[in-house]
Amino acid sequence: MLEMVVDMATLKLGKLPDRKTVKMTFIASVQLKNLLEKYATSYEKSYGVREKVEHIIPYILETFIENDRGFKKSRQVEATERN
């Protein structure tokens, strides 16, 4: 049980919400596939729920994009230029 608490604190991705989806396809390297599978295992240990890798990927990408400082800044500049 203690292991679950430690894992929860280390994952940047929170528990997945209820979701509506659209289907997208992309090509990944074997190394990325293996990392994503390992991440899904860590997710399961943290939250006690097994999620398919393809269900976790969008939230990993969303978290990455939302935390990209350069992207945030460019969006702010674009918004300022439009006003």
C-alpha positions as CSV (number, residue, x, y, z in Angstrom):
1,M,0.0,0.0,0.0
2,L,2.8,2.4,0.8
3,E,4.2,1.7,-2.7
4,M,1.0,3.1,-4.2
5,V,1.2,6.3,-2.3
6,V,4.8,6.8,-3.4
7,D,4.0,6.1,-7.1
8,M,1.0,8.5,-7.0
9,A,3.3,11.3,-5.9
10,T,5.7,10.7,-8.7
11,L,3.4,10.5,-11.7
12,K,2.8,13.8,-13.4
13,L,-0.3,12.5,-15.0
14,G,-3.4,12.5,-12.7
15,K,-6.1,9.9,-12.8
16,L,-7.9,10.0,-16.1
17,P,-11.3,11.7,-16.2
18,D,-14.4,10.5,-17.9
19,R,-13.8,11.3,-21.5
20,K,-15.2,11.9,-25.0
21,T,-12.7,11.0,-27.7
22,V,-11.9,11.3,-31.4
23,K,-9.7,8.7,-33.0
24,M,-6.2,9.7,-34.2
25,T,-3.3,7.6,-35.5
26,F,0.4,8.1,-35.2
27,I,3.6,6.1,-35.6
28,A,5.8,5.5,-32.6
29,S,9.3,4.0,-32.2
30,V,9.7,0.7,-30.4
31,Q,11.4,2.5,-27.6
32,L,8.4,4.8,-27.1
33,K,6.0,1.9,-27.2
34,N,8.0,0.2,-24.5
35,L,8.1,3.4,-22.4
36,L,4.4,3.9,-22.7
37,E,3.7,0.3,-21.6
38,K,5.9,0.8,-18.6
39,Y,4.1,4.1,-17.9
40,A,0.8,2.2,-18.0
41,T,2.1,-0.3,-15.5
42,S,3.1,2.6,-13.2
43,Y,-0.3,4.2,-13.7
44,E,-2.0,0.9,-12.6
45,K,0.2,0.7,-9.5
46,S,-0.6,4.3,-8.6
47,Y,-4.3,4.3,-9.2
48,G,-5.3,0.7,-9.0
49,V,-6.9,0.9,-12.5
50,R,-5.5,-0.7,-15.6
51,E,-5.8,1.7,-18.6
52,K,-4.9,0.8,-22.1
53,V,-1.8,2.6,-23.4
54,E,-3.9,4.2,-26.2
55,H,-6.2,5.7,-23.6
56,I,-3.3,7.2,-21.6
57,I,-1.4,8.7,-24.5
58,P,-3.8,11.7,-25.1
59,Y,-3.5,12.7,-21.5
60,I,0.2,12.4,-21.5
61,L,0.4,14.7,-24.6
62,E,-2.1,17.1,-23.1
63,T,-0.2,17.4,-19.9
64,F,3.1,17.9,-21.8
65,I,1.6,20.6,-24.0
66,E,-0.1,22.4,-21.1
67,N,3.2,22.5,-19.3
68,D,5.3,23.6,-22.2
69,R,6.4,27.2,-21.3
70,G,7.4,28.1,-24.8
71,F,4.0,27.1,-26.2
72,K,2.2,29.0,-23.4
73,K,4.2,32.1,-24.2
74,S,3.5,31.8,-28.0
75,R,-0.2,31.4,-27.3
76,Q,-0.2,34.5,-25.1
77,V,1.6,36.5,-27.8
78,E,-0.9,35.3,-30.4
79,A,-3.8,36.3,-28.2
80,T,-2.3,39.7,-27.5
81,E,-1.7,40.3,-31.2
82,R,-5.3,39.5,-32.0
83,N,-6.6,42.0,-29.5
